[in-house]
Amino acid sequence: MNLCVTPIIRAAISDRRAYPTSFTVNRKFWVNGAAKNRSPSELLNVRGFQCCVGFYMKEAGFSRDGLRGRGHASCLSPRATPNAPRTASRLHMLFANNDIYLLNDDAGSSWEQIEMNLIRAFAGIGVSVKFFGEIPKAA
């Protein structure tokens, strides 16, 4: 995992008022590379499953309707959600430059390994992520 800290990302990390510093992922509704029967991997897919960035964006103030059917944060309109703290494109850069999308969608890893990789990646940008719920048996 390569954490790329550009000036924009550095500003995002340092602005604690603008971004949530923690969020929770409910495994029951999480789509990832190990959950092949839950695709597509989107912020919120039509079946009700979310990637880790979808859970984070909900915590950041985006509505479920705003997240539905979007592949990544840069597809979101900050105007559609007035309570969102910053532009979605800035958050997208933060996630993309730190491989968070790729780590979430890693089809070659187990649920546990994906979780550990995401915990480290989010910690690298100053965000704490917790996972709860059982890993589904059919995952």
N, C-alpha and C positions, 0 to 999 in steps of 0.2 A: 504494500500500500504506500503510495507516494502522496504525502500531504503537500500541496502546492499553495503557499501563502503569498498571494499577490496583494498589492495595496488595497484593492477593493475588499478582498476577504479579510485582511487585517482590520479594516474599518468596521466590517460587519461583526467580527469577533469582539472588538472593543466596545461596540455600542450595545451594552447590556439592556438598555431600555427598549431597543427596537426588536429584539428577537427573543423568543422563549429560550431559556437555558436548560430546560428539561421537558421531556414528553414521554408518553407511555405507548407501547405497541401491544395491542390485544392479539395474541396469536390466533384466536378464533376467526379474525377478520383480516389477517395479514397474508398478502401474496408475496412470494419470494421465489428464487430459483429452485428451491427444494419442494415447493408446493405446485407441482406441475398441473394438478387438477383445478387450480384456481385462476388460471390466466384469463385475460392478459394482465400483465403487471402494469398497473396505472395508479395514479394518485387515488382514484376510487373507480373501480370498474363497475360495469352494469350488474354484476353479480353480488356487489356489496363488499368486495375485498379491496384492501388498500396496500400499497407499498409503504415502506417506512417513511418516505418523504411525504406521502399523503397524510400519515398520522401527524407528522411535524407541522405541515401546512394547516391542518385543522386546528392545532394548538396555536398557530400563529394568527388565527382569526378568519381563515377562509371557510366558507360554507360547504356542506356536502354537495350541494348543487353546483357550486363553482369548481369543485374538484372532479366531479363525475366525468369520466371519459377522457381525462387529460393525461398525457404520457409523462410529462415532467413539469416542474414548477414554472418554466419559462412560457408555458402555454396558458398560464393564469392571467387574468386581467385584474390588476389592483383596484381598478375603478368598480369592478363588480362586487367587491367586498370592502366597503369603506372602513371597517375596523381593522383591516390588515395593516400591520405596522410599517412595512416597507414594500418595495416593488418585488413581485415574484421573480422577475428576471435576475435581480441581485441575489436572491436566495438560490435560484437555480445555479448560478455561477459558483456559489459556495459549495453546493452539493456535487456538481459535476467535476470541479477541480479537485475534489477530494475522493473521487471514485465511489461515492455513496450509492449512486444508481447502479453501477456495475456490481458492487458488493451485494446489494439487495437481490439482484437478479442472477447471481452466480449459480448456474444449474449443476455445477460440479461439486458443490459443498452441501453438507448437511444443515439442517435447521440450526443446530447448536453452533456450527462453525460460522454460518452467516451472522448469527446474533453476536458472537464474539468480535467478528470483523467490524460490524456496524458500531458496536459499543466503542471500540478503539477509534474508528474514523470520526464518529460524532464527538468523542472526547477531544480529539485533535483540533476541533473547531469550537471547543468550549461548551458543548451541549451534552447533557446526560440523558441517556435513553434507558428505559427499563422495559422489560418484556414480561407479560403475565399471561396466565392461562396455559392449558396443556397443549403440547404439540399434537395436532390431530393424527390419528393412527393411519389414515389413508394418505398422509402427506408424502 
